[in-house]
């Protein structure tokens, strides 16, 4: 639930264990505990929550339409002697038989690299559908709000 400059998230636990977390997102570039940007977009009729976090050694991008993390991937640029860069994407958890998810991670890490970032990317996609149109919408939203 978004209220002014505060993001409030309610834990879906039994009433005796419910917790309310409130965080001021007015300054998306603060260094404590980690820089992050939270926003939502309507992509193909599905409300999509996106969180971009910048850690000292990597970026974490979470895009969810289902309220859960979904498939988690790790993408990085391979350093080598070749003039042409090589990118590696691995599925850590989740659907390993979805090439479109891997393509999404690859496009994001390539864009990050072209923008001058050498940090690897951890990408979580919890989506209702894995169509090219949905993934293009996520890529566009993340790039338009990039922190690299």
Steps between C-alpha positions, in 0.01 A plus 500: 500500500650835397433806715674827412873440517471192718466143385311278741495124466290271711621151580239231427564307820256399771368810686717422802813518283412778255759767444467837328813627328520865399784652301548853371580486127535875452874463439558202274878549506563476874781265600343342806433213509497472122391734221171391353216613283146359526232563239217328318390485137199355327645254249253324272219561749695361797617721786875440518700598808867570427780548750851596392768477771862608463740314724873562517579194288185433291150612402179326601188547287171346609198518268185327620139473394426216742634643826784247511856492371453235229797397287834635624792548259859616527648692204851630457746623242789263445835673508744372241747589231235507228396837359135392495354461848345170608204485736404208720149445640423218746167401648549466875144403598184448300410429140802380306303430183398862430747650248312832498584556868869440428478736201355769730791464743748509213352819356516670839863398570600612149336839556670532839837421343450750217410761765838445666405273791711194569279369782317170451121482510269284710159503330178362645195467275167395652271539201152389402613454140839478333412649163744715308269801544500466881877455517559798269281708732709396799828571320376845397376583852829393660717683246287817527556494879851358507738570787819404317 
